[in-house]
Amino acid sequence: MKDLLNVLYITTPETYLGKEGECVSVRQDGASPRRIPLTNLQGIICLGRVTVSPYLMAACAEKGVTITYLTENGRFLASVHGEVRGNVLLRREQYRRADDEAGSASIARCVLKGKLGNARTVLRRGAREAQDQVRAERLTRAADIHTAALTRLDRETHVDGLRGVEGDAAAVYWSAFAALIRVDDPAFAFSGRNRRPPRDAVNCLLSFVYTLLAHDLRSALEGVGLDPYVGFLHRDRPGRASLALDLEEELRPILADRIVLSLINRRQVEAAGFLTQDGGAVVMDDDTRKAVITAWQERKAKEIRHPFLDEDAPIGLLPHLQALLLARHLRGDLDLYPPLIWA
């Protein structure tokens, strides 16, 4: 089992990251530097104006620690990583399968079964916890539509048809999402998914946590030797980590969406922590962003029983485990890719 490694998040502007021996040296506001051993890290995420020394970049590249740069609001800018050490035969099989319509459809179908199954779990749980009958019935209807969509996936043999089923189910999911929010506060009203930029507090939270999940998935895929930029459901586009987005679809409902709902429903974030900029974009202040990152890291440390492997594993390892299962499928060890469906 792979050890659960940590991600270092740098959120304070003007922070300088350097290398001291085998440690990352973090210098902020003239205070004494903090030192974090490189061997304890899986990745470094820099939000906003953060400077990284070339010596630290080189050390991270050598040790497989990915450095990711985001804006203050969580929009991906760039990543720095070292030499790709994946199995060339595995990547060649990945590329062949991505170019084959039937092969792509087979993996995309499994990924979408994970997504729709996990979305249904979120909806059903929301129906059980609903504070009134109207919300419960609305969420139950949406969950039933996802059940029917799961059956429709088996009838589709092309990726475009699978995308159509997913699109219909996603529209139902997002139309019911507001019923999952139990806080009666106009600041957390939700009327639909919007992004680039997000225009309300809920979408701001969703986009930010999705970015954190995507970082972990890119690192996991590279760690098992797969190319995160060649996917099966999401087609190639320069600069887009399509395979990471594929697996993100599967894991978003149970990892990202549930964290966002918990943060809001438990009042771990407040309306005052969100600011509306001149162009209409909604952004988090520093304290809110740190609260989200803390909740994300705490969630990753909790353990669940993996339904396919039948082993207990920290939630933070789920991206790695799913990447590993996908690699095993591409190598021919598994007949199908087993998505993580959390019942």
Residue pairs with C-beta under 8 A, 6 or more apart in sequence:
1 311
1 313
1 317
2 223
2 317
2 320
4 300
4 301
4 314
4 316
4 317
5 40
5 41
5 42
6 40
6 41
6 42
6 297
7 41
7 42
7 43
7 44
7 45
7 215
7 216
7 297
8 24
8 26
8 36
8 41
8 43
8 44
8 45
9 45
9 47
9 293
9 297
10 17
10 26
10 44
10 45
10 46
10 47
10 50
11 47
11 48
11 286
11 289
11 290
11 293
12 28
12 29
12 286
13 48
13 49
13 50
13 72
14 28
14 29
14 49
14 50
14 51
15 26
15 27
15 28
15 46
15 50
15 51
16 26
16 27
16 28
16 50
16 51
16 53
17 24
17 25
17 26
17 27
17 44
17 46
17 50
17 51
17 52
17 53
17 56
18 24
18 25
18 27
18 33
18 53
18 55
18 56
19 25
19 53
19 55
19 56
19 59
20 33
20 35
22 37
22 38
22 39
22 59
23 35
23 36
23 37
23 38
24 35
24 36
24 37
24 38
24 41
24 44
24 56
25 33
25 34
25 35
26 33
26 34
26 35
26 36
27 33
38 59
38 60
38 63
38 65
39 63
41 60
41 65
42 65
42 66
42 219
43 65
43 66
43 67
43 68
43 215
43 216
43 219
44 52
44 60
44 65
44 66
44 67
44 68
45 68
45 70
45 212
45 215
46 52
46 67
46 68
46 69
46 70
47 70
47 71
47 72
47 74
47 289
48 70
48 71
48 72
50 69
52 67
52 80
57 67
57 80
59 65
60 66
60 67
60 80
60 81
60 82
61 80
61 81
61 82
61 83
62 82
63 82
64 81
64 82
64 85
64 222
64 223
66 79
66 80
66 81
66 215
66 218
66 219
66 222
67 79
67 80
67 81
68 76
68 78
68 79
68 80
68 215
69 76
69 77
69 78
69 79
69 80
70 76
70 77
70 211
71 77
72 283
72 289
73 197
73 204
73 208
73 281
73 283
73 284
74 207
74 208
74 211
74 212
74 289
75 196
75 207
75 211
76 211
76 214
79 215
79 218
81 222
84 222
85 225
86 222
86 224
86 225
86 226
86 227
87 225
90 225
90 226
90 327
90 330
90 331
91 225
91 226
91 227
93 330
93 331
94 226
94 227
94 230
94 243
94 330
95 227
95 230
96 103
97 103
97 104
97 107
97 232
97 330
98 104
98 230
98 231
98 232
98 236
101 158
101 159
102 157
103 232
104 159
104 232
104 233
105 156
105 157
105 158
105 159
105 162
105 232
106 336
106 337
107 232
107 233
107 246
107 326
107 329
107 337
108 159
108 162
108 163
108 232
108 233
108 246
109 153
109 154
109 156
109 162
110 336
110 337
110 338
110 339
111 232
111 233
111 246
111 247
111 249
111 250
111 337
111 339
112 153
112 162
112 165
112 166
112 233
112 249
112 250
113 150
113 153
113 339
113 341
114 249
114 250
114 251
114 339
114 340
114 341
115 166
115 249
115 250
115 252
115 253
115 339
116 146
116 149
116 150
116 153
116 166
116 169
117 146
117 150
117 339
117 341
117 342
118 250
118 251
118 252
118 253
118 254
118 340
118 341
118 342
119 146
119 169
119 173
119 253
120 143
120 146
120 147
120 150
121 253
121 254
121 341
121 342
121 343
122 180
122 253
122 254
122 257
122 258
122 261
123 139
123 140
123 142
123 143
123 146
123 173
123 176
123 180
124 139
124 140
124 143
126 135
126 139
126 179
126 180
126 261
127 135
127 136
127 137
127 139
127 140
127 143
128 136
129 182
130 136
130 139
130 179
131 182
135 179
138 176
138 179
139 176
139 179
139 180
141 176
142 172
142 173
142 175
142 176
145 169
145 172
146 169
146 172
146 173
149 165
149 166
149 168
149 169
152 165
153 162
153 165
156 162
156 164
156 165
159 232
159 233
162 233
163 233
166 249
173 253
174 192
174 193
175 192
177 190
177 193
177 202
177 257
178 189
178 190
178 191
180 261
181 188
181 190
181 202
181 261
181 264
181 265
182 265
183 264
183 265
183 267
185 271
187 201
187 271
187 274
188 201
188 202
188 264
188 271
189 200
189 202
190 200
190 202
190 203
191 200
193 203
193 206
194 200
194 203
195 203
195 206
195 207
197 277
197 279
197 280
197 281
197 282
198 204
198 206
198 207
198 281
198 282
199 280
199 281
199 282
200 282
201 269
201 271
201 274
201 282
202 260
202 264
203 282
204 274
204 282
204 283
204 284
205 260
205 263
205 264
205 269
205 284
205 292
206 256
206 257
206 260
208 284
208 289
208 292
209 256
209 259
209 260
209 292
209 296
210 248
210 252
210 256
212 256
212 293
212 296
213 248
213 251
213 252
213 255
213 256
213 319
214 241
214 244
214 245
214 248
216 316
216 319
217 228
217 241
217 244
217 247
217 248
217 251
217 319
217 323
218 228
218 241
218 244
219 319
220 319
220 320
220 322
220 323
221 227
221 228
221 243
221 244
221 247
221 323
222 228
223 320
223 323
224 320
224 323
224 324
224 326
224 327
225 327
226 243
226 323
226 326
226 327
226 330
227 243
228 241
228 242
228 243
228 244
229 236
229 240
229 241
229 242
229 243
230 236
230 242
230 243
231 242
231 243
231 244
231 245
231 246
232 243
232 246
233 242
233 245
233 246
233 249
234 240
234 242
234 243
234 245
234 246
235 242
236 242
247 319
247 322
247 323
247 326
250 322
250 339
250 340
251 318
251 319
251 322
251 340
254 340
254 342
255 299
255 315
255 318
259 292
259 295
259 296
259 299
262 268
262 295
263 269
263 291
263 292
263 295
268 291
268 295
269 288
269 291
269 292
270 288
273 284
273 285
273 287
273 288
273 291
274 282
274 283
274 284
274 285
274 288
275 282
275 283
275 284
275 285
276 282
277 283
284 292
299 315
300 314
300 315
300 316
301 314
301 315
301 316
302 314
302 315
303 312
303 313
303 314
303 315
304 312
304 313
304 315
304 318
304 342
305 311
305 312
305 313
306 312
306 313
306 318
306 321
306 340
307 340
307 341
307 342
307 343
308 325
308 338
308 340
309 321
313 321
318 340
321 340
322 339
322 340
325 334
325 337
325 338
326 337
328 334
329 335
329 336
329 337
329 338
